[in-house]
Each structure stands twice: as structure tokens, then as C-alpha cells.
Amino acid sequence: MEQPSIQITYEGGDADRHIIDMRLLGISLEGADRITSDGILVFLHGRLPRRGERAPVVVKVPEPVRGSVDYQGVYESAAALLPLGAPIAAEIMSGYLEQWWIAIKAKFTGKQEIAEVAIERMVEIQRDQLAARDASDARAHEREISLHNILREAIGLQQPSMEKFAAPVGPSVQVGAVRHGSHPRVTINTQEAEEIREAGKVEWTKISELSLRTEGFRFHTNGLSIERPDGEGFLMARVRDPAFEELENPYTDAAQRRSEIAVLGRIGYREGKAVAVDIVEFLHEIVT
């Protein structure tokens, strides 16, 4: 049975001799696994991956190709979950994952317009496969809007994994590339790898009392949607307080009312802009 496949290639420097730093290779492959697993789960289920949730991936190593180190993987059982024949399912999923990787690379190398084009293509692919599952769904427009939001949020969560994939696998390996099925390779060169690592650098304040306006929450990602502390818009704060794991807790109670809360936490800034918030303890709801 034909399966969707992934090919990961490293070129230049040490890879020309079919050797590579084992520790950094492990980090890089872990990042590729996480990115691809999350992409499959978003594609199949139309939602953010749950904590610890994994797509089944088996990596196989072929005979080395001159001038590179190659790893071949297949996604076992993923195609069987689609309402299509295996060859068609393999091609659809490979096309989706190609755009998924393009969007993530573009997001963290400062090319947001390319990311948005890739998101539109993913929505088109996902719309068709979800419609095939439930042709009677009368909320197609709402679902499509939701897919855009889910994809943008899911892509925004991939920076740590992409940074791992872009790890400096030996000082002289020049290019890392991912290819899905027969689609073109998505390559990351040394300059782009540095841009991806820079995108993850955040300067944190010390833990102190913060006043935050809640907007919503996501249990599976330990996320609490809040108004940005330094301006308009929203961001997803990371709640590290064990109390957030309970079905009934002060965070979700406040979020349902969109209340303002006082917490202990810290704010992460990148280039003077608040990009992350960590919450470690709930203090009280602010009543005005």
C-alpha cells in the first residue's frame, strides 16, 4: 500500500562524506518529526495537536546518495484515515505537508506573505478532504474561517521545532532539506537557519505580578488567550500553574467572562514587542 513519505537531506561539508554530528542530527530529526507530526494531526483532525499527541512516523535509512546524508520516512496508517484511495491520499497529504513546511519556514524567516499563500493552499486542500467526510456539513464557511485561525496558531507554535531542525548539524553542513512525496524540496540554508534561531530569541522580564485581560483558553496546549500587555490584539499565554490542569479552575472561569486577572508571571519581548507571556500562579480576579 502506498504511503505518504518524507525525505530529509543534509548537504555540504561533512555530509559530502556521508558523516554527520550524531548529537546535532538527533536534535534536527526530532524537530522534523515534531513539525511533520503536528502538520499531519492538523490536517487529519482540523484542530491543534493535543499535548503529547503523535502522528505515527517510521523513519528508514536508504543507501547514501553522493554529496548528502539522506533519511527516508513514511507515515504509517495516516493515509488510511482519509476517505480516499491510498495513492490519492498519499499525494494529497504530501502536498499539504509541503505547504505546511513552506509556511513555517516563511513565518520564522520574516516572509509572512509567503506564509499566508501557503496557508490559503492548505485551507483549500483541507476543505476538500473534510467535506469528503461530511458532505452535509452546513457550516462550511465557519469551518473555513476556523481553519485559517487554527493554521496560523499551529504554525506560530512551531518555532522551537523548526529551530531544532535548523540546528547546526556539524559546522560545515550547508543545507537541510525536506521533500514530501514527489513535491519540490523545502530547503533551509545556513543564513535562513540563523534567521530561524534569531526568531526564537526572547528577552524575559523577572517574575512579578501582572494584570491581564482574558479572552479564551485552550486546555490541550495550556494556553490562555489574553490581550497583549503592550498594545492591541491578543496572544496565547503559557500557563505553567498545575491548577490549570483541573476542569474547573480560576483561569477558565475568568476567561469565560473575559475578566481581568492578577497573576504571577513574566513577559517575553522580541525587538521591544511583547511576544510571549508565562503564567506561574493565579492571584485573584480583578473586579472593577
C-alpha positions in Angstrom: 0.0 0.0 0.0 1.4 3.4 -1.0 2.2 5.7 2.0 2.8 9.4 2.2 6.6 9.8 2.5 9.2 12.3 3.7 12.8 12.6 2.6 15.2 14.6 4.8 18.6 15.5 3.3 21.7 17.3 4.6 24.2 18.6 2.0 27.6 20.3 2.1 30.6 19.9 4.3 30.7 16.7 6.4 27.5 15.4 4.6 29.5 15.2 1.4 31.4 12.3 3.1 28.2 10.8 4.4 29.0 11.7 8.0 27.3 14.0 10.4 27.4 15.1 14.1 25.2 12.5 15.9 24.0 14.7 18.7 23.0 17.6 16.5 21.5 15.2 14.0 19.3 13.8 16.7 18.1 17.4 17.6 17.4 18.1 13.9 15.5 14.9 13.3 13.5 15.5 16.5 12.5 18.9 15.2 11.5 17.5 11.8 9.5 14.8 13.5 7.6 17.2 15.7 6.8 19.6 12.8 5.6 16.9 10.5 3.6 15.1 13.2 1.8 18.3 14.1 1.1 19.0 10.4 -0.5 15.6 10.0 -2.7 16.0 13.1 -3.9 19.4 12.0 -4.6 18.0 8.5 -6.5 14.9 9.7 -8.5 16.5 12.5 -8.7 20.2 11.7 -7.6 21.3 15.2 -4.4 22.0 17.2 -2.5 18.9 18.3 -3.1 17.8 21.9 -0.2 17.7 24.4 1.8 14.6 23.8 -0.3 13.6 20.7 1.8 12.0 18.0 1.2 11.0 14.4 2.7 7.6 13.5 6.0 8.1 11.7 8.6 5.4 10.8 12.0 6.6 9.5 14.0 4.4 7.2 17.6 5.0 6.1 18.4 4.3 2.4 21.7 3.8 0.7 23.6 7.1 0.9 23.5 9.5 -2.1 26.7 11.1 -3.2 27.1 14.5 -1.7 24.5 14.1 1.0 23.1 12.3 4.0 19.5 11.2 3.4 16.8 9.8 5.6 13.5 8.4 4.3 10.4 8.2 6.3 6.8 7.1 5.8 3.6 8.0 7.8 2.2 4.6 8.7 -1.7 4.4 8.8 -2.1 8.2 8.0 -3.4 7.6 4.5 -5.9 5.0 5.7 -7.6 7.7 7.8 -8.6 9.6 4.7 -11.8 8.8 2.7 -9.8 8.3 -0.5 -7.8 5.6 -2.2 -4.2 5.2 -0.9 -2.4 6.7 -3.9 -4.6 9.8 -3.9 -4.4 10.1 -0.1 -0.6 9.9 -0.3 -0.4 12.7 -2.9 -2.9 15.0 -1.0 -1.1 14.6 2.3 2.3 15.1 0.7 1.1 18.3 -1.0 -0.4 19.6 2.3 2.8 18.9 4.2 4.9 20.7 1.6 2.8 23.8 2.1 3.0 23.3 5.9 6.8 23.3 5.9 6.9 26.3 3.5 4.6 28.3 5.8 6.6 27.5 8.9 9.9 28.4 7.2 8.5 31.6 5.8 7.0 32.5 9.2 10.3 32.4 11.0 12.4 33.9 8.3 10.3 37.1 8.1 8.4 36.3 4.9 4.8 36.4 6.2 3.3 37.0 2.7 4.7 33.6 1.6 3.3 32.0 4.7 -0.2 33.4 4.0 -0.1 32.0 0.5 0.8 28.6 1.8 -1.9 28.8 4.5 -4.5 29.5 1.7 -3.4 26.4 -0.2 -3.6 24.3 2.9 -7.1 25.5 3.6 -8.1 24.6 0.1 -6.7 21.0 0.5 -8.1 20.6 4.0 -11.5 21.9 2.9 -11.9 19.3 0.3 -10.9 16.3 2.5 -13.1 17.5 5.4 -16.0 18.0 3.0 -15.5 14.4 1.8 -16.0 13.2 5.3 -19.2 15.2 5.9 -20.8 16.4 2.7 -23.9 17.5 4.6 -22.0 20.0 6.8 -23.9 23.3 6.5 -21.3 25.3 8.4 -18.6 25.1 5.7 -17.9 28.9 5.8 -17.4 29.0 9.6 -15.2 25.9 9.4 -13.0 27.5 6.7 -12.5 30.7 8.9 -11.7 28.4 11.8 -9.1 26.5 9.7 -7.3 29.8 8.9 -7.1 30.6 12.6 -6.0 27.1 13.6 -3.3 27.0 11.0 -1.9 30.4 11.9 -1.9 29.4 15.6 -0.4 26.0 14.9 2.3 27.5 12.7 3.2 30.0 15.3 3.8 27.2 17.8 6.4 25.6 15.5 9.4 27.9 16.1 11.1 25.7 18.7 10.8 22.6 16.4 12.0 24.5 13.4 14.9 25.8 15.4 15.8 22.2 16.3 15.6 21.1 12.6 17.8 24.1 11.7 20.4 23.0 14.3 24.0 23.5 13.0 24.4 19.8 12.2 28.2 20.0 12.1 30.0 23.3 11.4 30.1 22.8 7.7 26.8 21.3 6.7 25.3 23.9 4.4 21.8 22.9 3.6 19.0 20.9 5.2 16.0 19.9 3.0 12.7 18.2 3.4 10.8 16.6 0.5 7.3 15.2 0.7 6.4 12.6 -1.9 7.2 13.9 -5.4 6.8 17.6 -4.4 9.7 20.0 -4.6 12.2 20.2 -1.7 11.8 22.8 1.0 15.4 23.8 1.7 16.9 25.8 4.6 20.4 27.2 4.1 22.8 28.5 6.8 21.6 32.1 6.6 17.9 31.0 6.9 18.8 28.7 9.8 20.3 31.7 11.7 17.2 33.8 11.0 15.1 31.0 12.4 17.2 30.8 15.6 17.1 34.6 15.9 13.3 34.5 15.7 13.2 32.4 18.8 15.3 34.8 21.0 13.2 36.4 23.6 14.2 38.7 26.5 12.2 37.9 29.6 11.2 40.2 32.5 11.5 38.9 36.1 8.5 37.1 37.5 6.2 39.7 39.1 2.5 40.5 39.5 0.8 41.1 36.1 -2.7 42.3 35.3 -4.1 40.5 32.2 -7.4 40.7 30.3 -8.5 37.2 29.4 -10.1 36.3 26.0 -10.3 32.5 25.9 -8.4 29.3 26.6 -7.1 26.0 25.2 -6.7 23.1 27.6 -4.7 20.9 25.3 -1.9 23.5 24.8 -2.1 25.0 28.3 -2.9 28.3 26.5 -4.8 31.3 27.9 -5.7 33.9 25.3 -5.1 37.4 26.6 -5.0 41.0 25.4 -1.4 42.0 24.5 0.1 43.7 27.5 1.7 46.4 25.3 -0.9 47.1 22.6 -3.8 45.9 20.5 -4.5 42.3 19.6 -4.1 39.1 21.5 -1.6 36.4 22.2 -1.7 33.0 23.8 -0.1 33.0 27.3 1.5 29.8 28.5 0.1 28.7 31.9 2.5 26.7 33.9 0.3 26.6 37.0 -0.8 23.0 37.8 -4.2 24.4 38.7 -4.9 25.0 35.0 -5.0 21.2 34.5 -8.2 20.9 36.5 -11.5 21.1 34.6 -12.8 23.8 36.9 -10.2 26.4 37.7 -9.9 30.2 38.2 -8.3 30.7 34.8 -11.1 29.2 32.7 -13.7 30.8 34.9 -12.2 34.2 34.3 -11.8 33.5 30.6 -15.4 32.6 30.2 -16.3 36.0 31.5 -13.4 37.7 29.7 -12.4 39.1 33.1 -9.2 40.8 34.1 -7.0 38.8 36.4 -3.9 39.3 38.6 -1.2 36.6 38.2 2.4 36.0 38.9 4.2 35.7 35.6 6.7 37.2 33.2 6.6 38.8 29.7 8.9 37.9 26.8 9.9 40.7 24.5 11.4 40.5 21.0 12.6 43.7 19.4 10.7 45.7 22.0 7.4 43.9 21.4 5.7 41.6 23.8 5.6 38.2 22.1 5.1 35.7 25.0 3.7 35.5 28.5 4.4 32.8 31.1 2.0 32.5 34.0 3.0 30.6 37.1 0.3 31.4 39.7 -3.2 32.8 39.8 -3.6 35.5 42.4 -7.2 36.9 42.0 -9.8 38.2 39.6 -9.8 42.0 39.3 -13.2 43.4 40.0 -13.9 46.9 38.6 
